[in-house]
Amino acid sequence: MRLPAGNQALVTYGRAFFSDHAPKHCAPACVTRYVMRMMVDDQQLAAAAADGDEQAFSSLLSRHYDRVFALAFRLTGQRAEAEDLTQDICAALPDKMAHYQPSARFSTWLYRVVVNAAHDRRRRAATRNKAASGWGDWEVDRQAAIADTNDQLDWLTRAMRALPDDLRDTLALVLDDTTHAECAEILGVSAGTISWRISEAKKHLRALKIQEDAP
């Protein structure tokens, strides 16, 4: 991977430092990859990956995999579904990287990829079973969650599955510490729409909680 002169100097310095302190079994190539991963920013790695740099792509994937999975889990509400979705995204990402524009913030671009993949997965599921609403197992999961009312995160994950797609996607992004402006860019709407969706999502969740707590 070719780096700007300033970053190349940092990598050279870092390689020397970590070579002195790394375990003896750690090969020089291992040290170089570690230093690059720590010192090169997302935009530079993404630009290199878009040009076909396998090492840069691997570093990007290692850096962002956990966040991709976390968002996929919030979007699907099921661990197995999230794992499948994350695997599909990772498999398709090398081809998608060819269309990445360095002017875009990589994390915002990547979140858009995850959201779009989730949308595609929902459409395929709906096509396979048009007679079903797509949430047939939600009631079963909701009843199971009642037995563990102290686990608020578990309840929220399940409750989000009952939200309309646009509200759920927006709430999933906000829960991942994405700003309203970033959400708007990812979902292709205005920041005002994001604020409205968050308000509506809270109303839905509050109503659901009241309904569940009613005697």
C-alpha positions as CSV (number, residue, x, y, z in Angstrom):
1,M,0.0,0.0,0.0
2,R,1.4,3.4,-1.0
3,L,1.0,6.1,1.7
4,P,1.6,9.9,1.8
5,A,5.1,10.8,2.8
6,G,4.0,12.0,6.3
7,N,2.1,8.8,7.0
8,Q,4.9,6.7,5.6
9,A,7.3,8.2,8.0
10,L,5.0,7.4,10.9
11,V,4.7,3.8,9.7
12,T,8.5,3.6,9.5
13,Y,8.9,4.9,13.0
14,G,6.2,2.7,14.3
15,R,7.6,-0.3,12.7
16,A,11.0,0.3,14.3
17,F,9.4,0.9,17.7
18,F,7.1,-2.2,17.6
19,S,9.9,-4.4,16.2
20,D,11.9,-3.6,19.4
21,H,9.0,-4.4,21.7
22,A,7.0,-7.0,19.8
23,P,7.3,-10.7,20.8
24,K,10.1,-12.6,19.0
25,H,7.7,-14.8,17.1
26,C,6.0,-11.7,15.5
27,A,7.3,-11.5,11.9
28,P,8.2,-8.1,10.4
29,A,5.2,-8.3,8.0
30,C,3.0,-8.8,11.1
31,V,4.4,-5.7,12.7
32,T,4.0,-3.6,9.5
33,R,0.3,-4.6,9.2
34,Y,-0.3,-3.8,12.8
35,V,1.3,-0.4,12.5
36,M,-0.6,0.4,9.3
37,R,-3.9,-0.5,10.9
38,M,-3.3,1.7,13.8
39,M,-1.8,4.8,12.0
40,V,-3.6,5.0,8.6
41,D,-7.0,6.6,8.6
42,D,-10.2,5.1,7.1
43,Q,-10.2,7.4,4.0
44,Q,-6.7,6.3,3.0
45,L,-7.3,2.6,3.6
46,A,-10.6,2.8,1.7
47,A,-9.0,4.6,-1.2
48,A,-6.3,1.9,-1.4
49,A,-8.9,-0.9,-1.0
50,A,-10.9,0.6,-3.8
51,D,-7.8,0.3,-6.0
52,G,-7.6,-3.4,-5.1
53,D,-5.3,-3.4,-2.2
54,E,-6.1,-6.6,-0.3
55,Q,-4.1,-5.7,2.8
56,A,-5.9,-2.3,3.1
57,F,-9.3,-4.0,2.7
58,S,-8.4,-6.5,5.4
59,S,-7.4,-3.7,7.8
60,L,-10.7,-1.9,7.1
61,L,-12.8,-5.0,7.7
62,S,-11.0,-5.8,11.0
63,R,-11.5,-2.2,12.1
64,H,-15.2,-2.0,11.4
65,Y,-16.5,-5.6,11.6
66,D,-17.9,-5.3,15.1
67,R,-19.8,-2.1,14.3
68,V,-21.2,-3.6,11.1
69,F,-22.5,-6.6,13.1
70,A,-23.9,-4.4,15.8
71,L,-25.9,-2.3,13.3
72,A,-27.0,-5.4,11.5
73,F,-28.3,-6.9,14.8
74,R,-30.3,-3.7,15.5
75,L,-31.7,-3.7,12.0
76,T,-32.8,-7.4,12.1
77,G,-33.4,-8.0,15.8
78,Q,-32.1,-11.6,15.6
79,R,-28.5,-12.8,16.1
80,A,-28.6,-15.5,13.4
81,E,-30.1,-13.0,10.9
82,A,-27.5,-10.4,11.8
83,E,-24.7,-12.9,11.4
84,D,-26.0,-13.9,7.9
85,L,-26.5,-10.3,6.9
86,T,-22.9,-9.4,8.1
87,Q,-21.4,-12.3,6.1
88,D,-23.3,-11.2,3.0
89,I,-22.1,-7.6,3.4
90,C,-18.5,-8.7,3.9
91,A,-18.7,-11.0,0.8
92,A,-20.1,-8.2,-1.4
93,L,-17.9,-5.4,0.0
94,P,-14.8,-5.9,-2.2
95,D,-16.9,-5.3,-5.3
96,K,-18.7,-2.3,-3.7
97,M,-15.4,-0.7,-2.7
98,A,-14.7,-0.1,-6.4
99,H,-17.5,2.5,-6.3
100,Y,-16.3,4.2,-3.1
101,Q,-15.6,7.9,-3.5
102,P,-12.8,9.1,-1.2
103,S,-14.6,12.4,-0.7
104,A,-17.2,10.5,1.3
105,R,-16.6,9.6,5.0
106,F,-16.0,5.9,5.0
107,S,-18.1,5.1,8.1
108,T,-21.1,6.9,6.6
109,W,-20.7,5.1,3.3
110,L,-20.4,1.8,5.1
111,Y,-23.5,2.3,7.2
112,R,-25.4,3.1,4.0
113,V,-24.2,-0.2,2.6
114,V,-25.5,-2.1,5.7
115,V,-28.9,-0.3,5.7
116,N,-29.4,-1.0,2.0
117,A,-28.4,-4.7,2.5
118,A,-30.9,-5.0,5.3
119,H,-33.6,-3.5,3.0
120,D,-32.8,-5.9,0.3
121,R,-32.9,-8.8,2.7
122,R,-36.4,-7.7,3.9
123,R,-37.6,-7.5,0.3
124,R,-36.4,-11.0,-0.4
125,A,-38.1,-12.3,2.7
126,A,-41.3,-10.6,1.7
127,T,-41.2,-12.1,-1.8
128,R,-40.7,-15.6,-0.4
129,N,-43.7,-15.3,1.9
130,K,-46.1,-12.6,0.6
131,A,-49.0,-13.8,2.8
132,A,-47.0,-13.1,6.0
133,S,-46.4,-9.7,7.5
134,G,-42.7,-10.5,8.0
135,W,-43.1,-10.3,11.8
136,G,-44.8,-13.6,12.5
137,D,-42.4,-14.6,15.2
138,W,-42.4,-11.2,16.9
139,E,-45.2,-12.1,19.4
140,V,-43.4,-15.3,20.4
141,D,-40.2,-13.3,21.1
142,R,-42.2,-10.6,22.9
143,Q,-43.8,-13.1,25.3
144,A,-40.4,-14.7,26.0
145,A,-38.9,-11.3,26.8
146,I,-41.6,-10.7,29.4
147,A,-40.0,-13.3,31.6
148,D,-36.9,-11.1,31.8
149,T,-38.2,-7.6,32.3
150,N,-35.0,-6.4,33.9
151,D,-33.1,-6.8,30.6
152,Q,-34.1,-3.5,29.0
153,L,-31.8,-3.9,26.0
154,D,-33.3,-7.2,25.2
155,W,-36.7,-5.7,25.3
156,L,-35.7,-2.8,23.2
157,T,-34.2,-5.0,20.5
158,R,-37.4,-7.0,20.3
159,A,-39.7,-4.0,20.5
160,M,-37.8,-2.3,17.6
161,R,-38.8,-5.2,15.4
162,A,-42.4,-4.0,15.6
163,L,-41.6,-0.6,14.4
164,P,-42.1,0.5,10.7
165,D,-39.0,0.0,8.7
166,D,-38.2,3.7,8.4
167,L,-38.5,4.3,12.2
168,R,-36.5,1.2,13.1
169,D,-33.7,2.0,10.6
170,T,-33.4,5.5,12.0
171,L,-33.5,4.4,15.7
172,A,-30.9,1.7,15.0
173,L,-28.5,4.3,13.6
174,V,-29.1,6.7,16.5
175,L,-28.5,4.0,19.0
176,D,-25.1,3.4,17.4
177,D,-24.1,7.0,18.3
178,T,-24.7,8.3,14.7
179,T,-25.6,12.0,14.7
180,H,-28.9,13.2,13.2
181,A,-26.9,14.8,10.3
182,E,-25.1,11.5,9.6
183,C,-28.4,9.6,9.8
184,A,-29.9,12.0,7.3
185,E,-27.0,11.5,4.9
186,I,-27.1,7.7,5.2
187,L,-30.9,7.4,4.8
188,G,-31.2,10.1,2.2
189,V,-33.6,12.3,4.1
190,S,-33.5,15.7,5.9
191,A,-32.3,16.1,9.5
192,G,-35.8,17.3,10.3
193,T,-37.2,14.0,9.1
194,I,-34.7,12.1,11.3
195,S,-35.9,14.1,14.4
196,W,-39.5,13.4,13.5
197,R,-38.8,9.7,13.1
198,I,-37.1,9.5,16.5
199,S,-40.1,11.2,18.1
200,E,-42.5,8.8,16.4
201,A,-40.3,5.8,17.4
202,K,-40.4,6.9,21.0
203,K,-44.2,7.2,20.9
204,H,-44.5,3.6,19.4
205,L,-42.2,2.1,22.0
206,R,-43.9,4.0,24.9
207,A,-47.3,2.8,23.7
208,L,-46.0,-0.8,23.4
209,K,-44.6,-0.6,26.9
210,I,-47.8,0.7,28.4
211,Q,-49.7,-2.1,26.6
212,E,-47.4,-4.8,27.9
213,D,-47.5,-3.4,31.5
214,A,-51.3,-3.2,31.5
215,P,-53.0,-5.8,33.8
